[in-house]
Amino acid sequence: MPTHQSSPAPDLFAHQPPPRPDGKLPITITHLEMAQADWMRRGQPPDIGVTLERVAAPTAAFYRELYDRVGRPWLWYELRLLSDAALQTLLDQPGHELHVARHDGDLVGYIELSQEELLFFGLTLAYVGRRIGPWLLDRAIERAFARGTTRLGLNTNTLDHPRALDTYRRAGFHVVRSESRELQDPRVLWPDLYRWPPLSAMCHSHSHDQQENL
């Protein structure tokens, strides 16, 4: 699946450990949740035109491109293991929603909601660090509570953007638990896709204000 080539500041991936010979990837997952009263609206409108559109009936192929383009730098891979039929079953579940952000037709990022959870949230690398993340997160929280969510949950891990956890906390999410796991390292499973070091497969640095996440 093609990915648009771009790169953020060189230190953006410094927290990701190098691949190990045994192919294992240790991570810590942090689970968070938020009640509507805790929501701290932080996101200012982007300085570029960003549209957010709900995709009413996403196909597995359409979703795979989103998942790859947003998630590959952060080593998302587990949904890649699913067959098209299994992935489509997840996309067709009641309460599932997919919202895609674009700028002049270019993919900015996406929001994925299911029941009481923000399943996936992120930006493509070309839009990281441009103060779009907090605004898009506000839109995700707003939509979740508008459709009746009482406590919104999400999780992040130690491979994600280095400011992801801080951004969620600033928005009003509270940590409820953490867990350690060992995953299969996608850089070992698919070395041609998940390059190491990450900047070797990217170019055109985007280093806009790294004080804001995503």
C-alpha positions, 0 to 999 in steps of 0.5 A: 500500500503506497504511503506519501513520503514525508518526515517530521523532526528527526527526534520524533521517533527517538523514543522507539527502541531499535528492532531486537534479534528475537523480533519482540517489541516491548510496549507499555499501554496506558488506558484513559477515560473521560467524563463529559464534565472533565473535557477541557476544550483546547484545540484552536481552528487550524490555520489551513482549511481542514474538512472532516467528513464521516464515511458512512460505509467504509470498505476494508480496502479504504480503511487499510489505506488510512490505517497504513498512512497514519499508523505506519510511523507509529508501528501500528500493524495488528489490523494488518493481520486481519483478513478483509472479511474479518476487518469488514466485520469490525467496520460494520459493527453497530456504533462504529464511526469513521471520520476522515480529515482532509486538506485540499483533498489530501489526507490529514488524518482520521477519527474512529469511534466504537461504542464508548471508545475512541479506537484510533486517532491520528494524523499523517506525518505531513500534518504532524506538529501543525496544531491540528491534533488538539483541534481534531481531538476536540472534534472526536470528543465532541462527536462521542458525547453528542452520540450519547457516550457517558465515559469515553475511553482510549488507549495510547502506548509508548510507541506513539507520538512522544507527546500523545499521553500529555495531549490526552491528559490536557484534554481531560482524560484520566489514566485508569490503568497501564499494562506491559506487553510484548508484540511482534515487531512489524519492522522484523515482520515486514522490513521493506515497509517498516523501515529502520531507522524510520527517517531512512524511508522519508524526506521533506522534514516538517518541524512546525511547532513541536509543542503541540502533539500530532 
